[in-house]
Amino acid sequence: MAGEVSFKAYLSTEGYNPEVRRFSLDQNVVTSFIYLKEKLRALFPTLARSQSFDIFWKGNFTIEQKIDKGGYS
């Protein structure tokens, strides 16, 4: 059985307080950017409605996302 890698993600949207979520990914998918992006969309409903967002790394396992202005569909 593969181990898991834990993350802490922050969603920063202009004009709103940051949202914070913790989650884990199996080691066999932890290097997949597409899997990570879809996991973040599932954790943050706002991202599911956004056409694009940026992902930034802070520290070893902290993720921050920002939604582009006008990124909503």
N, C-alpha and C positions, 0 to 999 in steps of 0.2 A: 504494500500500500504506500502510495506517495505521500510525502509530508505536505504541509500547507505553509504558505507565507502570508503573514498578517499585514494589513495596510490600514491607514487612517486617511480618509479623504475629506477635503474641505471643498464646498461649492461656494464660490464668491460671485455674487451677482450685484452689480452696481445698484446702490440704494437699499440693499437688504443686508441683514446680518448673515454671516457665513453659516451654512449647514454643515454638520460634521457626521460622518458615517465611518464605522469600522467594518472591515470585511476580510475574508481570507480567500486565497486562490490556491488550488492544487499546484504543486511544483511542476507538474507536466504541462500546465498552460500558463504559468506565470510570465513567460517570455513572449506571449502572444499579445501584441498591441490591440488587435481587433477584439480579442476576448475581453481585454481590460476595458476597452471603450464601451462594449455592450454591457458589461457588468456595471459600469458607472451609470449608464442610461437606465438600468433596472433599479439601481439604488436611489437615484435622484430623478423623480418624475419630471422636473423642469427640463432636464437634459433630453428626455424622450421626445419633447416637443421642439427641441432646438435642432436646427439644421447643422450647426457647427459649434464646437467649443474647443478651448485650448486646455491642454493638460501640462502641468508643471510639477516637477519633483522638488520636495523640500526635505532635506535629510535623507536617511536611508530608505524609509518605506512610507513616506507621507506624500499624498497626492493632492494637488489643488487644481480645480477646474474653474475656468471662467467662461461665461457665455458671451459671445460676440453681440454687440448691439445689433438689433435687427435680425438676430439669429433664429427667431421663432418662425415657424411655418404656419 
